[in-house]
Amino acid sequence: MGKKKQEARDKQQLKDALADDLKQKLQQMKTELKEEDEKRKEREKERLIKQRKEKEKNKSFEELLNESGLDWRQYK
């Protein structure tokens, strides 16, 4: 009878070890996905900033003057 109890205990320990291993792997995957998501957001942010700078650079003189808020008639 003692042998069956020992086998049951061994199986339970194996299950626990597998469960812990699985938990650890899932936690690691979650961390990696979170890091990847943050990197993706950072790249997107950089892309938008670059796009905005490019747009700024390509604006005509008239657009820049209109945005400046200065009344060019005062400087004639």
ZAFI-83217 format. One line per field, with one value per residue (C-alpha): residue number from 1; residue in one letter; x, y, z. Coordinates in steps of 0.001 Angstrom, whole numbers, padded with zeros to 6 digits. Each point is the difference from the previous one (the first is absolute). Layout:
! residues N
rovex [NUM,...] .
sepa [A,...] .
xx [X,...] .
yy [Y,...] .
zz [Z,...] .
! end
This chain:
! residues 76
rovex [1,2,3,4,5,6,7,8,9,10,11,12,13,14,15,16,17,18,19,20,21,22,23,24,25,26,27,28,29,30,31,32,33,34,35,36,37,38,39,40,41,42,43,44,45,46,47,48,49,50,51,52,53,54,55,56,57,58,59,60,61,62,63,64,65,66,67,68,69,70,71,72,73,74,75,76] .
sepa [M,G,K,K,K,Q,E,A,R,D,K,Q,Q,L,K,D,A,L,A,D,D,L,K,Q,K,L,Q,Q,M,K,T,E,L,K,E,E,D,E,K,R,K,E,R,E,K,E,R,L,I,K,Q,R,K,E,K,E,K,N,K,S,F,E,E,L,L,N,E,S,G,L,D,W,R,Q,Y,K] .
xx [000000,002891,001198,-003279,000106,003587,-000943,-002947,002277,002575,-002688,-001264,003532,000473,-003302,001016,003394,-001622,-002536,002759,002014,-003049,-000729,003587,-000097,-003297,001370,003070,-002166,-002132,003111,001387,-003308,-000191,003546,-000750,-003166,001935,002664,-002709,-001638,003386,000690,-003460,000617,003355,-001613,-002678,002581,002081,-003097,-000934,003520,-000048,-003363,001310,003068,-002117,-002360,-000030,001160,-003591,-001211,002784,-000794,-003714,000771,002419,-002763,001927,-001718,002383,-001720,001607,003431,-000544] .
yy [000000,002344,-000330,001343,003032,000663,-000206,002343,002458,-000202,000644,002978,001412,-000450,001797,002832,000274,000136,002552,002186,-000326,000953,002983,001151,-000338,001875,002768,000259,000154,002700,002031,-000415,001007,003051,001017,-000555,002092,002825,-000136,000104,003028,001717,-000639,001324,003117,000587,-000504,002585,002495,-000519,000367,003240,001392,-000931,001714,003084,000082,-000191,002815,003014,003362,001244,-002842,000674,003709,-000675,-002315,002398,002306,003064,002608,000470,003285,001593,-000664,001442] .
zz [000000,000685,-003583,-001460,002293,-001054,-003711,000518,001821,-002813,-002618,001973,000291,-003736,-000682,002332,-001670,-003446,001187,001460,-003205,-002066,002251,-000344,-003800,-000219,002233,-002221,-003139,001588,000835,-003517,-001582,002227,-000958,-003693,000307,001666,-002726,-002664,001643,000220,-003709,-000893,002086,-001694,-003408,000776,001247,-003133,-002164,001778,-000441,-003684,-000410,001826,-002262,-003145,000948,-002204,001249,-000082,002250,002499,-000020,000544,002927,001642,001133,-001114,-002073,-002902,-000927,003056,-001421,-003495] .
! end
